[in-house]
Amino acid sequence: MDLDTYLYGVVSSEMPASFEMEALKAQATVARTYTVYQIKNGGKHENADLCDSALCCQAWITKENRMSRWEENVREEYWNKIIKAVNETKGKFILYNGEPINALFHSNSGGTTELALNVWGGNFPYFQTVETSGEDAYSSFTSGAEVPKDELVKIMLEKYPSFQIDFSNQECIKVIERTDSGRVKKIKIGNTEISGTEARTLFKLKSAKFDFEMTENSVKFSVLGYGHGVGLSQCGSDALAKQGKNYEEIIKFYYKDVEISE
């Protein structure tokens, strides 16, 4: 498949077509850069450059499936917006020291983006912690989860067979450290210390930017943001576009010391 045809499927799958055009153009440029970065540095898949899973690479969808999921009265308008976003950024890449960046992105940063170092390790100088106003206008800004105490014990024991917890102790669950962006870096649950990103995975939270409270029978999590928080925030991009920023300004807001060129 040629790159632009592929990108139509990525952008239409990864970002709501109702978002501002400049946000969609930012997403198209980010997705194009991420794709080429994976081709150059990838190796996740033996017989392909990328897969269509958002959990591994980038989401992708066929035109037919995408159209069928939109309301009939907006299908043509939305598809044409996607094509325009990709075509008007054709050949544009985000470069750092002349090389395509690992252009990571997420849904909603909960107000502040995160350093890749705090999520996966590794030092990518173009990722930074930035604050975006306006993300709280999106439904993905806040969420919650409630985990029954017996379920929490079961989840932890599956991963850590020597896990123990005394719920009568007020500090049986305690945040040990947070990152500069407010995400949980380390949390102690019973006798076991884990990372905030692992807690997010284990308890199916939308972000590692969470607080919690214990009730009689469960642990309630209140969560800000959606996704790992690294790189471009999609909701933040839309908010910046609404404030009058163009796609290049949006990209340079989220990635430090980059240039956008062909």
C-alpha positions as CSV (number, residue, x, y, z in Angstrom):
1,M,0.0,0.0,0.0
2,D,1.3,3.5,-0.8
3,L,2.0,5.8,2.2
4,D,-0.8,8.3,1.6
5,T,-3.5,5.6,1.1
6,Y,-2.3,4.0,4.3
7,L,-2.5,7.4,6.1
8,Y,-6.1,8.0,5.1
9,G,-6.9,4.8,7.1
10,V,-4.7,5.8,10.1
11,V,-5.9,9.4,10.5
12,S,-9.6,8.4,10.1
13,S,-9.1,5.7,12.7
14,E,-6.9,7.6,15.2
15,M,-8.6,11.1,15.3
16,P,-12.2,12.1,15.2
17,A,-13.0,13.7,11.8
18,S,-15.1,16.3,13.7
19,F,-11.8,17.8,15.0
20,E,-10.4,21.0,13.5
21,M,-8.6,20.7,10.1
22,E,-5.3,21.9,11.6
23,A,-5.5,19.2,14.3
24,L,-6.1,16.6,11.6
25,K,-3.2,17.9,9.6
26,A,-1.0,17.7,12.7
27,Q,-2.1,14.1,13.1
28,A,-1.4,13.3,9.5
29,T,2.1,14.6,9.8
30,V,2.7,12.8,13.0
31,A,1.4,9.5,11.6
32,R,3.5,9.9,8.5
33,T,6.6,10.5,10.6
34,Y,5.8,7.6,12.9
35,T,5.4,5.3,10.0
36,V,8.7,6.1,8.4
37,Y,10.4,6.0,11.8
38,Q,9.1,2.4,12.2
39,I,10.2,1.4,8.7
40,K,13.7,2.7,9.5
41,N,14.0,1.6,13.1
42,G,11.2,-1.0,13.5
43,G,11.5,-4.7,13.6
44,K,8.4,-5.3,15.7
45,H,6.9,-7.5,12.9
46,E,8.7,-10.1,10.8
47,N,6.7,-9.7,7.6
48,A,5.4,-6.1,7.8
49,D,6.4,-2.6,8.6
50,L,3.5,-2.0,10.9
51,C,0.3,-3.6,12.2
52,D,-3.2,-2.0,12.5
53,S,-3.4,-2.2,16.3
54,A,-3.2,1.0,18.3
55,L,-1.8,-1.0,21.2
56,C,1.3,-1.8,19.1
57,C,1.7,0.5,16.2
58,Q,-1.1,2.7,14.8
59,A,-4.8,2.0,14.4
60,W,-5.9,1.7,10.7
61,I,-9.3,1.1,9.1
62,T,-10.5,0.6,5.6
63,K,-12.5,3.3,3.9
64,E,-15.6,1.1,3.7
65,N,-15.5,0.2,7.4
66,R,-14.8,3.8,8.4
67,M,-17.7,5.2,6.3
68,S,-20.1,2.6,7.7
69,R,-19.4,3.8,11.3
70,W,-20.1,7.5,10.5
71,E,-23.6,8.9,10.3
72,E,-24.8,8.9,6.7
73,N,-25.2,12.6,6.5
74,V,-21.5,13.4,7.3
75,R,-19.7,10.5,5.6
76,E,-18.6,12.4,2.5
77,E,-17.7,15.5,4.4
78,Y,-15.6,13.6,7.0
79,W,-13.8,11.4,4.4
80,N,-13.0,14.5,2.3
81,K,-11.6,16.2,5.5
82,I,-9.3,13.2,6.1
83,I,-8.0,13.2,2.5
84,K,-7.4,17.0,2.6
85,A,-5.5,16.7,5.9
86,V,-3.2,14.1,4.4
87,N,-2.8,15.6,1.0
88,E,-2.1,19.2,2.3
89,T,0.7,17.8,4.4
90,K,2.0,15.5,1.7
91,G,5.7,14.8,2.1
92,K,6.0,16.6,5.4
93,F,7.9,15.0,8.2
94,I,9.0,15.9,11.7
95,L,12.7,15.8,12.0
96,Y,15.2,16.1,14.8
97,N,18.8,16.5,13.7
98,G,17.7,15.6,10.2
99,E,16.1,12.3,11.1
100,P,12.4,11.4,11.5
101,I,11.4,11.3,15.2
102,N,9.5,8.6,17.0
103,A,6.3,10.6,16.8
104,L,4.3,9.2,19.6
105,F,0.9,10.5,20.4
106,H,-2.1,9.9,22.7
107,S,-5.7,10.9,23.2
108,N,-5.6,13.4,26.1
109,S,-2.7,14.4,28.4
110,G,-5.0,15.4,31.3
111,G,-3.5,18.8,31.1
112,T,0.3,17.9,31.0
113,T,2.3,15.7,28.8
114,E,4.9,13.1,30.0
115,L,8.5,12.3,29.3
116,A,9.1,9.0,27.5
117,L,11.8,8.3,30.0
118,N,9.1,7.9,32.7
119,V,7.0,5.5,30.7
120,W,9.4,3.2,28.8
121,G,12.9,4.5,29.7
122,G,15.2,5.8,27.0
123,N,16.1,9.4,26.4
124,F,14.4,11.1,23.4
125,P,15.3,14.8,23.7
126,Y,12.3,16.0,21.7
127,F,9.8,14.8,24.2
128,Q,9.0,17.4,26.9
129,T,6.5,18.1,29.6
130,V,4.1,20.8,28.4
131,E,0.8,22.1,29.7
132,T,-2.2,22.4,27.3
133,S,-5.2,24.4,28.2
134,G,-8.6,23.3,26.9
135,E,-8.2,19.5,27.2
136,D,-10.8,19.5,30.0
137,A,-13.5,20.3,27.4
138,Y,-13.2,16.7,26.1
139,S,-14.9,13.6,27.6
140,S,-11.6,11.7,27.8
141,F,-10.2,14.3,30.3
142,T,-11.6,12.5,33.3
143,S,-12.6,8.9,34.0
144,G,-12.9,6.6,36.9
145,A,-12.6,2.9,37.9
146,E,-13.7,0.9,40.9
147,V,-11.9,-2.3,41.8
148,P,-13.4,-4.6,44.4
149,K,-10.8,-5.4,47.1
150,D,-11.0,-9.1,46.5
151,E,-10.5,-8.5,42.8
152,L,-7.5,-6.3,43.5
153,V,-5.9,-9.1,45.5
154,K,-6.6,-11.6,42.8
155,I,-5.0,-9.3,40.1
156,M,-1.9,-8.7,42.2
157,L,-1.5,-12.4,43.1
158,E,-1.6,-13.4,39.5
159,K,1.4,-11.2,38.8
160,Y,3.1,-11.4,42.3
161,P,2.5,-14.7,44.0
162,S,4.0,-13.5,47.3
163,F,1.6,-10.5,47.4
164,Q,0.0,-9.6,50.7
165,I,-2.1,-6.7,51.9
166,D,-3.8,-5.6,55.1
167,F,-6.8,-3.4,54.2
168,S,-7.2,-2.3,57.8
169,N,-3.9,-0.4,57.5
170,Q,-4.7,3.1,56.3
171,E,-1.5,3.2,54.3
172,C,-1.8,-0.2,52.7
173,I,-1.9,1.5,49.3
174,K,0.4,4.5,49.0
175,V,1.8,6.6,46.2
176,I,5.6,6.7,46.7
177,E,6.5,9.1,43.9
178,R,5.0,11.2,41.1
179,T,6.6,12.5,37.9
180,D,6.8,16.2,37.2
181,S,3.6,15.9,35.1
182,G,1.6,14.5,38.1
183,R,1.5,10.9,37.0
184,V,2.2,8.1,39.4
185,K,5.8,6.9,39.1
186,K,5.8,4.4,41.9
187,I,3.0,3.1,44.1
188,K,3.1,0.6,47.0
189,I,0.2,-1.8,47.2
190,G,0.5,-4.0,50.2
191,N,4.0,-5.5,50.3
192,T,4.6,-4.8,46.6
193,E,6.0,-1.7,44.9
194,I,5.1,-1.3,41.2
195,S,5.3,1.5,38.6
196,G,2.3,3.8,37.9
197,T,2.3,2.6,34.3
198,E,2.0,-1.0,35.5
199,A,-0.8,-0.1,37.9
200,R,-2.6,1.6,35.0
201,T,-2.3,-1.7,33.0
202,L,-3.3,-4.0,35.9
203,F,-6.4,-2.1,36.9
204,K,-7.4,-1.0,33.4
205,L,-7.0,2.7,34.0
206,K,-7.0,5.2,31.1
207,S,-3.9,6.9,32.4
208,A,-1.2,6.8,35.1
209,K,-2.3,10.2,36.3
210,F,-4.6,9.0,39.0
211,D,-5.7,9.4,42.6
212,F,-7.5,6.8,44.7
213,E,-9.6,6.3,47.8
214,M,-10.6,3.2,49.7
215,T,-14.1,2.4,50.5
216,E,-15.4,-0.5,52.6
217,N,-15.3,-3.0,49.8
218,S,-13.4,-1.4,46.9
219,V,-10.6,0.9,45.7
220,K,-11.9,3.8,43.7
221,F,-9.6,5.5,41.1
222,S,-10.1,8.9,39.7
223,V,-8.1,9.4,36.5
224,L,-7.0,12.4,34.4
225,G,-6.2,12.0,30.7
226,Y,-6.3,9.1,28.4
227,G,-3.2,7.3,27.1
228,H,0.6,7.3,28.0
229,G,0.8,11.1,27.8
230,V,4.0,11.2,25.6
231,G,4.2,13.4,22.6
232,L,1.2,15.0,20.8
233,S,-2.1,15.1,22.6
234,Q,-4.9,14.8,20.1
235,C,-7.5,16.7,22.3
236,G,-4.8,19.2,23.0
237,S,-4.2,19.6,19.3
238,D,-7.8,20.3,18.6
239,A,-7.9,22.8,21.5
240,L,-4.8,24.6,20.1
241,A,-6.4,24.6,16.6
242,K,-9.5,26.2,18.1
243,Q,-7.2,28.8,19.6
244,G,-5.9,29.6,16.0
245,K,-2.7,27.6,15.9
246,N,-1.7,25.9,12.6
247,Y,-0.5,22.4,12.4
248,E,3.2,23.2,12.4
249,E,2.7,25.4,15.5
250,I,0.8,22.5,17.2
251,I,3.6,20.0,16.3
252,K,6.3,22.3,17.6
253,F,4.3,22.9,20.8
254,Y,4.5,19.1,21.6
255,Y,7.9,18.2,20.2
256,K,11.0,20.2,21.3
257,D,13.6,21.5,18.8
258,V,12.1,19.8,15.8
259,E,11.8,21.0,12.2
260,I,9.1,20.1,9.7
261,S,10.4,19.6,6.2
262,E,10.0,17.3,3.2
